[in-house]
């Protein structure tokens, strides 16, 4: 509010802050990661799975198997049709492998891909589609 003129010359205002209430509303510390300057290795992986297999669970299993160098994995296509057996579908994922420390070699990207294929085969009985 405005202070009474007897308290100070000129026009002055005053306010009260409840720092405890303000601290409760404050956001947590913002954590960021640097933009990676090394190129990503991008691939499409298509898997044949049972109709009940969930893409989100497959992505979680792939992340667990491949680790931090699996930067992105998104569903790009789901196919159901005559080329597949009854009760099956094909899910295609667009994946990106990328390291924060260096450019990944072809063999490193292949190794990450194989880890994903193996994990999805074990957990979802997924078959890599050629």
Contact map, one row per residue, 1 for C-alpha under 8 A:
1110000000001110000000000000000000000000000000000000000000000000000000000000000000000000000000000000000000000000000000000000000000
1111000000111100000000000000000000000000000000000000000000000000000000000000000000000000000000000000000000000000000000000000000000
1111101100111100000000000000000000000000000000000000000000000000000000000000000000000000000000000000000000000000000000000000000000
0111111100000000000000000000000000000000000000000000000000000000000000000000000000000000000000000000000000000000000000000000000000
0011111111100000000000000000000000000000000000000000000000000000000000000000000000000000000000000000000000000000000000000000000000
0001111110000000000000000000000000000000000000000000000000000000000000000000000000000000000000000000000000000000000000000000000000
0011111110000000000000000000000000000000000000000000000000000000000000000000000000000000000000000000000000000000000000000000000000
0011111111110000000000000000000000000000000000000000000000000000000000000000000000000000000000000000000000000000000000000000000000
0000111111100000000000000000000000000000000000000000000000000000000000000000000000000000000000000000000000000000000000000000000000
0000100111110000000000000000000000000000000000000000000000000000000000000000000000000000000000000000000000000000000000000000000000
0110100111111000000000000000000000000000000000000000000000000000000000000000000000000000000000000000000000000000000000000000000000
0110000101111100000000000000000000000000000000000000000000000000000000000000000000000000000000000000000000000000000000000000000000
1110000000111110000000000000000000000000000000000000000000000000000000000000000000000000000000000000000000000000000000000000000000
1110000000011111000000000000000000000000000000000000000000000000000000000000000000000000000000000000000000000000000000000000000000
1000000000001111100000000000000000000000000000000000000000000000000000000000000000000000000000000000000000000000000000000000000000
0000000000000111110000000000000000000000000000000000000000000000000000000000000000000000000000000000000000000000000000000000000000
0000000000000011111001000000000000000000000000000000000000000000000000000000000000000000000000000000000000000000000000000000000000
0000000000000001111111000000000000000000000000000000000000000000000000000000000000000000000000000000000000000000000000000000000000
0000000000000000111111100000000000000000000000000000000000000000000000000000000000000000000000000000000000000000000000000000000000
0000000000000000011111110000000000000000000000000000000000000000000000000000000000000000000000000000000000000000000000000000000000
0000000000000000011111111000000000000000000000000000000000000000000000000000000000000000000000000000000000000000000000000000000000
0000000000000000111111111100000000000000000000000000000000000000000000000000000000000000000000000000000000000000000000000000000000
0000000000000000001111111100000000000000000000000000000000000000000000000000000000000000000000000000000000000000000000000000000000
0000000000000000000111111100000000000000000000000000000000000000000000000000000000000000000000000000000000000000000000000000000000
0000000000000000000011111110000000000000000000000000000000000000000000000000000000000000000000000000000000000000000000000000000000
0000000000000000000001111111000000000000000000000000000000000000000000000000000000000000000000000000000000000000000000000000000000
0000000000000000000000001111110000000000000000000000000000000000000000000000000000000000000000000000000000000000000000000000000000
0000000000000000000000000111110000000000000000000000000000000000000000000000000000000000000000000000000000000000000000000000000000
0000000000000000000000000011111000000000000000000000000000000000000000000000000000000000000000000000000000000000000000000000000000
0000000000000000000000000011111100000000000000000000000000000000000000000000000000000000000000000000000000000000000000000000000000
0000000000000000000000000000111110000000000000000000000000000000000000000000000000000000000000000000000000000000000000000000000000
0000000000000000000000000000011111000000000000000000000000000000000000000000000000000000000000000000000000000000000000000000000000
0000000000000000000000000000001111100000000000000000000000000000000000000000000000000000000000000000000000000000000000000000000000
0000000000000000000000000000000111110000000000000000000000000000000000000000000000000000000000000000000000000000000000000000000000
0000000000000000000000000000000011111000000000000000000000000000000000000000000000000000000000000000000000000000000000000000000000
0000000000000000000000000000000001111110000000000000000000000000000000000000000000000000000000000011000000000000000000000000000000
0000000000000000000000000000000000111110000000000000000000000000000000000000000000000000000000000001000000000000000000000000000000
0000000000000000000000000000000000011111000000000000000000000000000000000000000000000000000000000111111000000000000000000000000000
0000000000000000000000000000000000011111100000000000000000000000000000000000000000000000000000000100001000000000000000000000000000
0000000000000000000000000000000000000111110000000000000000000000000000000000000000000000000000011110001100000000000000000000000000
0000000000000000000000000000000000000011111000000000000000000000000000000000000000000000000000011100000100001000000000000000000000
0000000000000000000000000000000000000001111100000000000000000000000000000000000000000000000001111000000000000000000000000000000000
0000000000000000000000000000000000000000111110000000000000000000000000000000000000000000000001110000000000000000000000000000000000
0000000000000000000000000000000000000000011111000000000000000000000000000000000000000000000111100000000000000000000000000000000000
0000000000000000000000000000000000000000001111100000000000000000000000000000000000000000000111100000000000000000000000000000000110
0000000000000000000000000000000000000000000111110000000000000000000000000000000000000000011110000000000000000000000000000000000111
0000000000000000000000000000000000000000000011111000000000000000000000000000000000000000011100000000000000000000000000000000011110
0000000000000000000000000000000000000000000001111100000000000000000000000000000000000001111000000000000000000000000000000000011110
0000000000000000000000000000000000000000000000111110100000000000000000000000000000000001111000000000000000000000000000000001111000
0000000000000000000000000000000000000000000000011111100000000000000000000000000000000011100000000000000000000000000000000001010000
0000000000000000000000000000000000000000000000001111100000000000000000000000000000000011100000000000000000000000000000000000000000
0000000000000000000000000000000000000000000000000111110000000000000000000000000000000000000000000000000000000000000000000000000000
0000000000000000000000000000000000000000000000001111111011000000000000000000000000000000000000000000000000000000000000000001000000
0000000000000000000000000000000000000000000000000001111111000000000000000000000000000000000000000000000000000000000000000000000000
0000000000000000000000000000000000000000000000000000111111100000000000000010000000000000001000000000000000000000000000000000000000
0000000000000000000000000000000000000000000000000000011111110000000000000000000000000000000000000000000000000000000000000000000000
0000000000000000000000000000000000000000000000000000111111111000000000000000000000000000000000000000000000000000000000000000000000
0000000000000000000000000000000000000000000000000000111111111100000000000000000000000000000000000000000000000000000000010001000000
0000000000000000000000000000000000000000000000000000001111111110000000001100000000000000000000000000000000000000000000000000000000
0000000000000000000000000000000000000000000000000000000111111111000000000000000000000000000000000000000000000000000000000000000000
0000000000000000000000000000000000000000000000000000000011111111100000000000000000000000000000000000000000000000000100110010000000
0000000000000000000000000000000000000000000000000000000001111111110000000000000000000000000000000000000000000000001100110000000000
0000000000000000000000000000000000000000000000000000000000111111111101000000000000000000000000000000000000000000000100000000000000
0000000000000000000000000000000000000000000000000000000000011111111000000000000000000000000000000000000000000000000000000000000000
0000000000000000000000000000000000000000000000000000000000001111111000000000000000000000000000000000000000000000001100100000000000
0000000000000000000000000000000000000000000000000000000000000111111111000000000000000000000000000000000000000001101100000000000000
0000000000000000000000000000000000000000000000000000000000000011111111000000000000000000000000000000000000000000000000000000000000
0000000000000000000000000000000000000000000000000000000000000010011111100000000000000000000000000010000000000000000000000000000000
0000000000000000000000000000000000000000000000000000000000000000011111100000000000000000000000001111000000000000000000000000000000
0000000000000000000000000000000000000000000000000000000000000010011111111000000000000000000000111100000000000001000000000000000000
0000000000000000000000000000000000000000000000000000000000000000000111111000000000000000000000111100000000000000000000000000000000
0000000000000000000000000000000000000000000000000000000000000000000001111100000000000000000001111000000000000000000000000000000000
0000000000000000000000000000000000000000000000000000000000100000000001111110000000000000000011110000000000000000000000000000000000
0000000000000000000000000000000000000000000000000000000000100000000000011111000000000000000011100000000000000000000000000000000000
0000000000000000000000000000000000000000000000000000001000000000000000001111110000000000001111000000000000000000000000000000000000
0000000000000000000000000000000000000000000000000000000000000000000000000111110000000000001111000000000000000000000000000000000000
0000000000000000000000000000000000000000000000000000000000000000000000000011111000000000011110000000000000000000000000000000000000
0000000000000000000000000000000000000000000000000000000000000000000000000011111100000000111100000000000000000000000000000000000000
0000000000000000000000000000000000000000000000000000000000000000000000000000111110000000111000000000000000000000000000000000000000
0000000000000000000000000000000000000000000000000000000000000000000000000000011111010001110000000000000000000000000000000000000000
0000000000000000000000000000000000000000000000000000000000000000000000000000001111110000100000000000000000000000000000000000000000
0000000000000000000000000000000000000000000000000000000000000000000000000000000111111000000000000000000000000000000000000000000000
0000000000000000000000000000000000000000000000000000000000000000000000000000000011111000000000000000000000000000000000000000000000
0000000000000000000000000000000000000000000000000000000000000000000000000000000111111101110000000000000000000000000000000000000000
0000000000000000000000000000000000000000000000000000000000000000000000000000000001111111000000000000000000000000000000000000000000
0000000000000000000000000000000000000000000000000000000000000000000000000000000000011111000000000000000000000000000000000000000000
0000000000000000000000000000000000000000000000000110000000000000000000000000000000001111100000000000000000000000000000000000000000
0000000000000000000000000000000000000000000000011110000000000000000000000000000100011111110000000000000000000000000000000000000000
0000000000000000000000000000000000000000000000011110000000000000000000000000011110010011111000000000000000000000000000000000000000
0000000000000000000000000000000000000000000001111000000000000000000000000000111100010001111100000000000000000000000000000000000010
0000000000000000000000000000000000000000000001111000001000000000000000000011111000000000111110000000000000000000000000000000000000
0000000000000000000000000000000000000000000111100000000000000000000000000011110000000000011111000000000000000000000000000000000000
0000000000000000000000000000000000000000000111000000000000000000000000001111100000000000001111100000000000000000000000000000000000
0000000000000000000000000000000000000000011110000000000000000000000000011111000000000000000111110000000000000000000000000000000000
0000000000000000000000000000000000000000011110000000000000000000000001111100000000000000000011111000000000000000000000000000000000
0000000000000000000000000000000000000001111000000000000000000000000001111000000000000000000001111100000000000000000000000000000000
0000000000000000000000000000000000000001110000000000000000000000000011110000000000000000000000111110000100001001000000000000000000
0000000000000000000000000000000000000111100000000000000000000000000011100000000000000000000000011111001100000000000000000000000000
0000000000000000000000000000000000010101000000000000000000000000000110000000000000000000000000001111111100000000000000000000000000
0000000000000000000000000000000000011100000000000000000000000000000010000000000000000000000000000111110000000000000000000000000000
0000000000000000000000000000000000000100000000000000000000000000000000000000000000000000000000000011111000000000000000000000000000
0000000000000000000000000000000000000100000000000000000000000000000000000000000000000000000000000011111100000000000000000000000000
0000000000000000000000000000000000000111000000000000000000000000000000000000000000000000000000000110111110000000000000000000000000
0000000000000000000000000000000000000001100000000000000000000000000000000000000000000000000000001110011111011000000000000000000000
0000000000000000000000000000000000000000000000000000000000000000000000000000000000000000000000000000001111111000000000000000000000
0000000000000000000000000000000000000000000000000000000000000000000000000000000000000000000000000000000111111100000000000000000000
0000000000000000000000000000000000000000000000000000000000000000000000000000000000000000000000000000000011111110000000000000000000
0000000000000000000000000000000000000000000000000000000000000000000000000000000000000000000000000000000111111111000000000000000000
0000000000000000000000000000000000000000100000000000000000000000000000000000000000000000000000001000000111111111100000000000000000
0000000000000000000000000000000000000000000000000000000000000000000000000000000000000000000000000000000001111111110000000000000000
0000000000000000000000000000000000000000000000000000000000000000000000000000000000000000000000000000000000111111111000000000000000
0000000000000000000000000000000000000000000000000000000000000000010001000000000000000000000000001000000000011111111100000000000000
0000000000000000000000000000000000000000000000000000000000000000010000000000000000000000000000000000000000001111111110000000000000
0000000000000000000000000000000000000000000000000000000000000000000000000000000000000000000000000000000000000111111111000000000000
0000000000000000000000000000000000000000000000000000000000000100110000000000000000000000000000000000000000000011111111100000000000
0000000000000000000000000000000000000000000000000000000000001110110000000000000000000000000000000000000000000001111111110000000000
0000000000000000000000000000000000000000000000000000000000000000000000000000000000000000000000000000000000000000111111111000011100
0000000000000000000000000000000000000000000000000000000000000000000000000000000000000000000000000000000000000000011111111100000000
0000000000000000000000000000000000000000000000000000000000001100100000000000000000000000000000000000000000000000001111111110000000
0000000000000000000000000000000000000000000000000000000001001100000000000000000000000000000000000000000000000000000111111111110000
0000000000000000000000000000000000000000000000000000000000000000000000000000000000000000000000000000000000000000000011111111111000
0000000000000000000000000000000000000000000000000000000000000000000000000000000000000000000000000000000000000000000001111111110000
0000000000000000000000000000000000000000000000000000000000001000000000000000000000000000000000000000000000000000000000111111110000
0000000000000000000000000000000000000000000000001100100001000000000000000000000000000000000000000000000000000000000000011111110000
0000000000000000000000000000000000000000000000001000000000000000000000000000000000000000000000000000000000000000000000011111111000
0000000000000000000000000000000000000000000000111100000000000000000000000000000000000000000000000000000000000000000010011111111100
0000000000000000000000000000000000000000000000111000000000000000000000000000000000000000000000000000000000000000000010001000111110
0000000000000000000000000000000000000000000011110000000000000000000000000000000000000000000000000000000000000000000010000000011111
0000000000000000000000000000000000000000000011110000000000000000000000000000000000000000010000000000000000000000000000000000001111
0000000000000000000000000000000000000000000001000000000000000000000000000000000000000000000000000000000000000000000000000000000111
